[in-house]
Amino acid sequence: MNLVYEKKIVVTEKHIDQNNHVNNVQYVHWVEKMAAEHWELVKHKTDCPEDIWMLLDHHIQYKKQVYLNDSITVKTYPKSPEGIRQPRKVEFYCDDQLVVDSLTLWILIDKETKKVKRLHENWLEDISK
């Protein structure tokens, strides 16, 4: 399995703000949604499919505006773990140009104990098989 999850989004009225471009909050929503969708696709390959990812830190850079009816390609992929933190990139492209770049840090919470759970260092290799 490829560690990159990708989907297309067509910008609609509900995504637009008073400045007539995609609202910044909408990108944050898409970042979280992409991470959740990707996890749904790969969690069965882990030993923790019922555990919960919590967002710890979020950095986002807006490079170019996107407007009504534009088509966006959104790509997300996990990077190598940093201890208990799991970095994830989410990139938004319009006309093959990177328009928004996001890096988030997540931690995995054990569903039963509600404590942080450390994934083994090579867990990304396991889900990419």
Secondary structure in CASP SS format (residue, H / E / C, confidence):
PFRMAT SS
TARGET T0000
AUTHOR 0000-0000-0000
METHOD secondary structure of the structure
MODEL  1
M C 1.00
N C 1.00
L C 1.00
V C 1.00
Y E 1.00
E E 1.00
K E 1.00
K E 1.00
I E 1.00
V E 1.00
V C 1.00
T C 1.00
E H 1.00
K H 1.00
H H 1.00
I E 1.00
D C 1.00
Q C 1.00
N C 1.00
N C 1.00
H C 1.00
V E 1.00
N C 1.00
N H 1.00
V H 1.00
Q H 1.00
Y H 1.00
V H 1.00
H H 1.00
W H 1.00
V H 1.00
E H 1.00
K H 1.00
M H 1.00
A H 1.00
A H 1.00
E H 1.00
H H 1.00
W H 1.00
E H 1.00
L H 1.00
V H 1.00
K H 1.00
H H 1.00
K H 1.00
T C 1.00
D C 1.00
C C 1.00
P C 1.00
E C 1.00
D C 1.00
I E 1.00
W E 1.00
M E 1.00
L E 1.00
L E 1.00
D E 1.00
H E 1.00
H E 1.00
I E 1.00
Q E 1.00
Y E 1.00
K C 1.00
K C 1.00
Q C 1.00
V C 1.00
Y C 1.00
L C 1.00
N C 1.00
D C 1.00
S E 1.00
I E 1.00
T E 1.00
V E 1.00
K E 1.00
T E 1.00
Y E 1.00
P E 1.00
K C 1.00
S C 1.00
P C 1.00
E E 1.00
G C 1.00
I C 1.00
R E 1.00
Q E 1.00
P E 1.00
R E 1.00
K E 1.00
V E 1.00
E E 1.00
F E 1.00
Y E 1.00
C E 1.00
D C 1.00
D C 1.00
Q E 1.00
L E 1.00
V E 1.00
V E 1.00
D E 1.00
S E 1.00
L E 1.00
T E 1.00
L E 1.00
W E 1.00
I E 1.00
L E 1.00
I E 1.00
D C 1.00
K C 1.00
E C 1.00
T C 1.00
K C 1.00
K C 1.00
V E 1.00
K E 1.00
R C 1.00
L C 1.00
H C 1.00
E C 1.00
N C 1.00
W H 1.00
L H 1.00
E H 1.00
D H 1.00
I H 1.00
S C 1.00
K C 1.00
END
